[in-house]
Amino acid sequence: MTASITTEPITTEPITTEPNTTEVGAAAPVAAPSDLTASALSAVPRESSPFWFPGWRDTEAALLDAVFSARASYGGPTTGVRGVVATWRTHRQGRTDDLSAFAACDGDGLADLLGNRQRVPGNRTTKAAAVVAAAAALTEAGVRSAADVTDTEALRRAVVDVPGLGERTWLCFLGALGVVTDDAEALVASFLREVTGSTDDLDTAAVDDLLGAIAGELAVDVPTVRHALWRHQRVVTGRRSPAPPPVA
């Protein structure tokens, strides 16, 4: 015997939906940056400025940067000054926080390895030879790693006494390592005063607050923002020599 199945008629209420106004794959809305962040990005655009990284945390890279950035194109990750650092890091297999490593090179050998024979301002020697000399002097003064670098007269003399180097090289070395000096703080504060239109001096706490606000909006760390603004301001205020004009 076959059982019969009785079903009740199905009544379906119409389903109403709101129209979908979101395009497939469209990104979620992003909050517009504040006037402060927008002004900072207008002066130092992330898409074109090479300075949006936190600097170096190793002495070898910072010293190369400080010496090779004089009157030179800073470049991208693999060109210019950053290309020099990348080449050395590859040679050192990433272990670049021991200045005594440069003692194994002479100036010519380092220049060949880096593929760069630029000369220091004044044309006294190659930048590579100046790096070797500065590294030797800093090592003699007790520097091995970044933890040993402080803004002292003894270490400053180790750098500025090398022919072709000077105060700008020393300040760049400190800044690239993230050592906040009075000079670096003044440069960052002057940038922030310009973009905020402030006529008042900014103390350290105020500078830190503004940098933190920009970093928070851009989802980066404060050292990255500080490094980008400090580098930019060094260039526009003439604290570093401009790059030489291109050869016609």
VMD Tcl script that draws the C-alpha trace (Angstrom):
set ca {
  {0.00 0.00 0.00}
  {1.28 3.39 -0.89}
  {0.95 6.15 1.68}
  {-0.35 9.42 0.40}
  {1.31 12.65 1.43}
  {-0.93 15.63 1.98}
  {0.67 19.07 1.83}
  {-0.74 22.41 2.76}
  {-0.48 25.08 0.10}
  {2.56 27.27 0.59}
  {1.88 30.98 0.79}
  {4.92 33.17 0.41}
  {4.99 36.77 1.56}
  {6.89 39.03 -0.83}
  {10.45 39.79 0.37}
  {11.46 43.40 0.12}
  {15.12 44.39 0.10}
  {16.89 47.69 0.20}
  {18.70 48.49 -3.04}
  {22.43 47.58 -2.94}
  {24.35 50.70 -3.70}
  {27.81 49.25 -2.94}
  {29.89 48.24 -5.94}
  {31.40 44.79 -5.80}
  {35.00 45.06 -4.59}
  {34.62 48.64 -3.45}
  {36.84 49.52 -0.49}
  {35.32 50.57 2.78}
  {35.14 54.34 3.20}
  {38.30 55.84 4.65}
  {38.12 58.81 6.94}
  {39.57 61.95 5.44}
  {42.86 62.95 7.07}
  {42.92 65.89 9.43}
  {44.23 69.23 8.21}
  {47.50 68.53 10.04}
  {48.09 65.18 8.32}
  {46.91 66.48 4.94}
  {49.36 69.39 5.19}
  {52.22 67.07 6.16}
  {51.48 64.79 3.21}
  {51.23 67.75 0.86}
  {54.76 68.79 1.81}
  {56.19 65.26 2.06}
  {54.08 62.96 -0.16}
  {54.28 59.30 0.76}
  {54.05 58.22 -2.87}
  {57.09 60.20 -3.99}
  {59.25 61.05 -0.97}
  {62.03 58.53 -0.22}
  {62.02 59.47 3.46}
  {58.96 57.58 4.73}
  {60.75 54.90 6.73}
  {61.94 54.92 10.36}
  {65.63 55.38 9.63}
  {68.32 52.84 10.40}
  {68.81 51.00 13.66}
  {72.31 49.79 12.88}
  {75.52 51.78 12.88}
  {76.91 50.57 9.57}
  {73.82 51.58 7.60}
  {73.54 54.90 9.42}
  {77.19 55.79 8.73}
  {76.89 54.89 5.05}
  {73.75 57.02 4.87}
  {75.35 59.99 6.59}
  {78.39 60.00 4.32}
  {76.84 59.04 0.99}
  {73.82 61.34 1.27}
  {76.00 64.45 1.00}
  {75.25 66.11 -2.35}
  {73.63 62.98 -3.71}
  {70.26 61.61 -4.71}
  {68.70 59.73 -1.79}
  {67.01 57.29 -4.16}
  {64.56 54.48 -3.60}
  {65.05 51.17 -1.77}
  {67.58 49.93 -4.34}
  {68.99 53.16 -5.81}
  {71.04 56.11 -4.59}
  {71.98 56.15 -0.92}
  {69.52 53.41 -0.02}
  {70.98 51.29 -2.82}
  {74.44 51.67 -1.24}
  {73.04 50.53 2.10}
  {71.21 47.60 0.47}
  {74.39 46.46 -1.29}
  {76.38 46.55 1.95}
  {73.67 44.73 3.86}
  {73.63 41.99 1.26}
  {77.41 41.70 1.56}
  {77.11 41.49 5.34}
  {74.13 39.12 5.15}
  {72.03 41.55 7.17}
  {74.39 41.80 10.14}
  {75.21 45.48 10.04}
  {75.57 46.78 13.58}
  {79.31 46.44 14.13}
  {81.40 49.33 12.82}
  {84.59 47.31 13.10}
  {83.40 45.41 10.00}
  {84.56 48.34 7.88}
  {88.12 47.79 9.12}
  {88.30 44.75 6.81}
  {87.95 47.11 3.82}
  {90.12 49.79 2.37}
  {88.60 52.74 0.57}
  {89.08 51.35 -2.93}
  {87.80 47.92 -1.98}
  {84.66 49.35 -0.38}
  {84.05 51.65 -3.36}
  {84.30 48.68 -5.71}
  {82.00 46.56 -3.56}
  {79.39 49.33 -3.36}
  {79.73 50.27 -7.01}
  {80.04 53.92 -6.00}
  {83.07 56.18 -6.36}
  {81.47 59.48 -5.41}
  {83.78 61.83 -3.59}
  {83.24 63.82 -0.42}
  {82.60 67.59 -0.59}
  {85.95 69.21 -1.26}
  {87.03 66.21 -3.34}
  {89.55 65.09 -0.72}
  {88.78 61.39 -1.00}
  {86.05 58.94 -1.97}
  {83.02 58.64 0.27}
  {83.89 54.98 0.73}
  {87.31 55.88 2.10}
  {85.71 58.45 4.41}
  {83.34 55.77 5.74}
  {86.27 53.49 6.53}
  {88.14 56.32 8.29}
  {85.09 57.41 10.31}
  {84.28 53.83 11.28}
  {87.86 53.34 12.50}
  {87.74 56.54 14.55}
  {84.35 55.71 16.08}
  {85.51 52.18 16.90}
  {88.62 53.61 18.56}
  {86.29 55.88 20.59}
  {84.40 52.84 21.86}
  {81.50 52.47 19.43}
  {80.59 48.98 18.30}
  {76.81 49.06 17.94}
  {73.97 51.57 17.87}
  {73.59 51.23 21.62}
  {77.01 52.89 22.02}
  {76.14 56.02 20.03}
  {75.37 59.14 22.04}
  {75.66 62.83 21.26}
  {79.05 63.41 22.88}
  {81.95 65.59 21.88}
  {84.36 62.64 21.67}
  {82.19 60.80 19.15}
  {81.44 63.98 17.23}
  {85.15 64.66 16.82}
  {85.67 61.11 15.56}
  {83.41 61.94 12.61}
  {84.04 65.63 11.91}
  {87.81 65.26 11.96}
  {87.71 62.97 8.92}
  {88.63 65.05 5.85}
  {85.52 65.80 3.79}
  {83.09 65.10 6.61}
  {81.76 67.59 9.12}
  {78.95 68.67 11.39}
  {76.23 67.81 8.89}
  {77.59 64.28 8.59}
  {77.59 63.86 12.36}
  {74.04 65.17 12.77}
  {72.83 62.98 9.92}
  {74.47 59.93 11.51}
  {72.65 60.61 14.78}
  {69.34 61.38 13.08}
  {69.48 58.28 10.90}
  {69.92 56.21 14.08}
  {66.95 57.92 15.69}
  {68.99 59.84 18.27}
  {66.91 62.97 18.87}
  {69.22 65.98 19.12}
  {68.34 69.61 19.75}
  {69.05 70.30 16.08}
  {66.75 67.52 14.87}
  {64.01 68.53 17.30}
  {64.22 72.13 16.09}
  {63.88 71.04 12.47}
  {60.81 68.90 13.16}
  {59.25 71.62 15.30}
  {59.82 74.21 12.55}
  {58.05 71.96 10.04}
  {55.09 71.45 12.37}
  {54.84 75.19 13.05}
  {54.73 75.85 9.32}
  {51.98 73.32 8.55}
  {49.88 74.33 11.56}
  {50.40 78.05 11.05}
  {51.48 78.36 14.66}
  {53.57 81.33 15.75}
  {54.31 79.80 19.15}
  {57.29 77.64 20.00}
  {56.51 73.93 20.30}
  {58.02 72.11 23.24}
  {58.97 68.44 23.16}
  {55.60 67.31 24.48}
  {53.73 69.29 21.83}
  {55.95 67.93 19.06}
  {55.44 64.37 20.30}
  {51.67 64.87 20.42}
  {51.52 66.17 16.85}
  {53.78 63.42 15.53}
  {51.63 60.86 17.33}
  {48.47 62.27 15.78}
  {49.93 62.04 12.26}
  {51.30 58.54 12.89}
  {47.92 57.37 14.17}
  {46.07 58.61 11.11}
  {48.61 57.07 8.73}
  {48.89 53.79 10.66}
  {52.69 54.08 10.93}
  {55.00 54.47 13.91}
  {56.18 57.81 15.25}
  {59.85 57.24 14.25}
  {58.73 56.95 10.61}
  {56.91 60.28 10.75}
  {59.77 61.96 12.60}
  {62.33 60.64 10.13}
  {60.32 61.75 7.09}
  {59.73 65.28 8.38}
  {63.29 65.68 9.69}
  {64.83 64.59 6.38}
  {62.52 66.86 4.40}
  {63.28 69.84 6.58}
  {67.04 69.25 6.38}
  {66.79 69.59 2.63}
  {64.55 72.65 2.46}
  {66.49 74.54 5.12}
  {69.87 73.78 3.58}
  {71.11 71.71 6.53}
  {72.47 69.31 3.93}
  {74.13 70.10 0.62}
  {71.82 69.79 -2.36}
  {72.50 67.18 -4.98}
  {74.71 68.39 -7.83}
  {72.90 69.30 -11.05}
  {72.58 66.50 -13.61}
  {75.21 66.30 -16.31}
  {73.86 67.76 -19.54}
}
mol new
graphics top color blue
foreach p $ca { graphics top sphere $p radius 0.5 }
foreach p [lrange $ca 0 end-1] q [lrange $ca 1 end] { graphics top cylinder $p $q radius 0.2 }
display resetview
